[in-house]
Amino acid sequence: MTIAIDIPQLLQTTRTIAVVGCSPKPERDSHEVAQYLQAHGYRIVPVNPIVAASATPQILGERCYAKLEDIPHPVDMVDIFRREADVPPIARSAVAIGAK
């Protein structure tokens, strides 16, 4: 089954992006991508259980959450930086919270 997605249209209607696996380390791809998105006007919501449980639960100045279900506001899109085996339950969570 193939699903056609108009990526430019999707990005034009997206304002808030949850970044699952977002790292506080600037050299990591997840951090760089989140920083790029933030610099281009998107609100990013870091999702990282280790950082969320730390004394300073923030990445790039945004509150970090342990899982998608913990985010108290709507999320338009979910960007996943996790191993392939971890993706299916995260995708189910993304659907459950109403992300596109």
C-alpha positions, 0 to 999 in steps of 0.5 A: 500500500502506497500513501501519497503525501504532499510534503510541502503542503504538510510542512506549510500546515505544521507548526508544532513538531515533537522530536522523539529521541531528541538529544541534548548533544549538539553533535547528534543528528536529532539535535541538529534537525530540531535546531534547524526546525526551530530556527525556521519557525517551527515549535519543537517539543523534545521527547527523551525520557532520560532528559525529561527525568533530569534536573534540567528537563530542557533541550533547545530551551523547550521542555522535554517530555518522557513520551508523546502522551505526556505532551499537554498540547497538540502536536502536528507532526512527530519526527522519530530518531530511534532504532527501527524496532522502536518505531511501531509503538511510537507511530501508534502513540503519534496516531493516538495523540492526533499527530498528522 
